[in-house]
Structures are given as C-alpha cells and as structure tokens.
Amino acid sequence: MTDRELLNLAKEASEKAYAPYSRFKVGAALECMSGRIFTGCNVENAALGSTMCAERVAIYKAIAEGEKDFYRIAIYGESKDYCMPCGACRQVMSEFSEDMEVLCARATGGYVSYRLNQLLPHTFKLGDF
C-alpha cells in the first residue's frame, strides 16, 4: 500500500468522527506487518476524559483482532497544520513499536513522515519499573 492510499483511508475515517465539541474530525489508518489495515476516528464525549483519539481507536481495533505488530499509521485532520498524535497516543503506539512510521497529514494533502522514536524519544515501557 502506498503512503497516499493509507492517507486516503485516514481521511475517509475522519468523515465518521464524532466531534460535536471540538468540531475537529480526525481519522487514522493503521497498517500492520501482516498487511491488515485498521481505521479509527476520534470519538468525543461531554466527559472529556472519556474522549478517544482516532489513533487509539485504530490501535485498539487491531489489538482486539489479534494484531500487535504495527508497521505504520497515517493520521489525517482537516487543518492547515499537520495532524500530529497527542502524547497519550504516542505512548500507546510505543507499547507495540518504537520504530513504526507515523504519517501526519493536513487538509491541503501534504504530509510529513516520522519514526515514532523521533516523536517520543524516551518511552515508558515494560521493564522500566
């Protein structure tokens, strides 16, 4: 799958978002090492702590289906800036792959690519405690 195809899946997922509070719809498309793709969108809640980011929705769907080896994730938000994963999402991603690729897109179609260990260089992981 090309970067653009994965980014398009993330954009499609963003259209399903439930974002009545922020009005900022985000979509994610997670590609596993097996080639399977899982999508997610942000789901907001009046109790802010119950809100779930698109990235974690996609990751949790993959986990629920038995996938734990992640290759890359595309994140799309309808904004002028690149849609970057929040700190909580970065930490969740690092649980499964500190080196996965993270594609961050913006509304104009442009995107940037990072390795997760660039976005979160010092992870908290099993064995650290």
N, C-alpha and C positions, 0 to 999 in steps of 0.2 A: 504494500500500500504506500502511495506517495504521501509526502507531507500535506499537500493540498487536499487530497482525499480525506485524510484524517481531520484536517482543519474544517472541511466542509461538514463532516459528521458532527463535530463540536458545535458548529454554527446551527445546524439543524436541531441539535439537542437544546440549544439555548431558547429556541422558539417554544419549548414546552415548559419553561421555567415558571415557577410560581413566585412572583416578586412584587406583591402589592405594596410593600413598604418602601423598598429602595428603588423600585422600578428599574433595577439593573439586572437584566437577564444574562445569565452565564451558562455556557454549555461546555462539556468536556467529553473527549473521546479517548479512551484508554486502550492501547494496543498491547496485548500480552505476547510473550515469547512464542506461544503456541499459534499466534496469528489471530486469535479471537479478539473481537472489539467489544467494548462495553461503553455505553454512553451514560451521561448523567447531566442533570440540570440543577440549578440551585432551587431550594425549597425553603421559603421564608415562613416565619411564624411570629405571631404577636409576642410570644415569649421568646425574645431574641436568642437566648441560648439554645433554643430548640431548632434554630435555622441550620440548614445543612448546605454546604457548598457543593457545586457541581462535581468537582474533582473527587471528593469523598463519596458522593453518590455512586459515581462510576467505579471507584475502587471497591466499595462495599458490595456492589453488584457482582463484580468479578470474584471477590472472596467467597460470596455466597454460592457461586457456581464452581468453586474448586480451583480457581486460578490464583496463583500467588507470585508468578514470575512476570514482571512487567518490563516492557521494552521502552515505551514512551507514552506520553499523554499530550493531547492538544487541548488548549483552553481558549475559548472564544468569549469575548464580551463586546457588546455594542457600544464602543467608546473610541475616543481619539487616541487613547493611550493603550499600550499593550496590556492585556489582561493577565496579571501575574497571580500565582497561587498565594493564598494567605499563609501565615506561619503554621497554623494547625494543619493545613493540607500538606505543606512541605514535610512536616514531621510524620504524618501518616504515610506519605509516599516513601519516606526514608526507611520505614519499617520493612519494606519489601525490596527496595533497590536504591542504594545511594547514588548510583550512576545512571539512572534512567534519563532519557531525554525529555525535556519539557519544552513544548512549542507554545508560545504565548502570542495570540493574535489580537488584532484590533479591527474595528469596523471597516477600515479602508482596504482590508485584505492583506495588509502587511503582517509579518510575524517575525519573531526572534526565536532563537533556539539556545537553550542552556542545558547543561548537565545538572542534575539535581544537587550534586555536591558543590556546584558553584553557587546555587541559590541558598543552600543550607550546609555550610562547610563543617559545622561541628554538631553532629546529630546526637541525640539521646537515644541509645539503643540497648537492647538486651545485653547483659554482661557488664554494663556501666554501673550497675548497682549491686 
